[in-house]
């Protein structure tokens, strides 16, 4: 696992938790991480991560029809 340091302007009023969640949810949305990997990156359980995705504008459902069929089958 890599660690990245970001310099964020003081005017940006977000907590460290929000930055982790924003990055993890975007990587999940783009398919770069599984929900489990993204949850771990954000420091959350998989269930909590999935429950919070909507707050960050990310759907838990895949945009691909084939992925959606696979998710339904695996549910």
C-alpha positions in Angstrom: 0.0 0.0 0.0 1.3 3.5 -0.9 1.0 6.6 1.2 0.4 10.0 -0.6 0.7 13.4 1.1 -1.5 16.2 -0.2 -1.2 19.9 0.5 -4.8 21.1 0.8 -5.6 24.8 1.1 -6.9 25.9 4.5 -10.0 27.3 2.8 -11.1 23.8 1.8 -13.4 22.9 4.7 -13.4 19.1 4.6 -12.2 16.6 7.2 -9.5 14.0 6.5 -12.2 11.4 6.6 -14.0 13.1 3.7 -10.9 13.2 1.5 -10.3 9.5 2.1 -13.9 8.7 1.2 -13.9 11.0 -1.9 -10.8 9.3 -3.3 -11.9 5.8 -2.4 -15.4 6.3 -3.8 -14.1 7.7 -7.1 -11.6 4.8 -7.5 -14.5 2.4 -6.8 -16.8 4.2 -9.3 -14.0 4.1 -12.0 -13.6 0.3 -11.4 -10.0 0.7 -10.1 -10.9 -0.7 -6.7 -13.4 -3.3 -5.5 -15.9 -2.2 -2.8 -13.8 -4.1 -0.2 -10.6 -2.4 -1.3 -12.2 1.0 -1.4 -13.7 0.4 2.1 -10.3 -0.5 3.5 -8.7 2.6 1.9 -11.4 4.7 3.6 -10.9 2.9 6.9 -14.5 1.6 6.9 -16.2 -1.7 6.8 -17.5 -2.8 3.4 -21.1 -2.4 4.5 -20.5 1.2 5.9 -18.6 2.2 2.8 -21.5 1.0 0.5 -24.1 2.8 2.7 -22.1 6.1 2.5 -21.5 6.0 -1.3 -24.6 8.0 -2.1 -23.4 10.9 0.0 -20.4 11.2 -2.3 -22.5 11.0 -5.5 -21.5 7.4 -6.3 -24.0 4.6 -7.1 -23.4 1.2 -5.6 -24.7 -0.2 -8.9 -22.4 -0.6 -11.9 -23.0 1.4 -15.0 -22.3 -1.6 -17.2 -25.3 -3.9 -18.0 -23.1 -7.0 -17.9 -21.7 -6.0 -14.5 -25.2 -5.3 -13.2 -26.3 -8.8 -14.3 -23.3 -10.2 -12.5 -24.0 -8.3 -9.3 -27.6 -9.4 -9.3 -26.5 -13.1 -9.8 -24.0 -12.7 -7.0 -26.4 -11.0 -4.6 
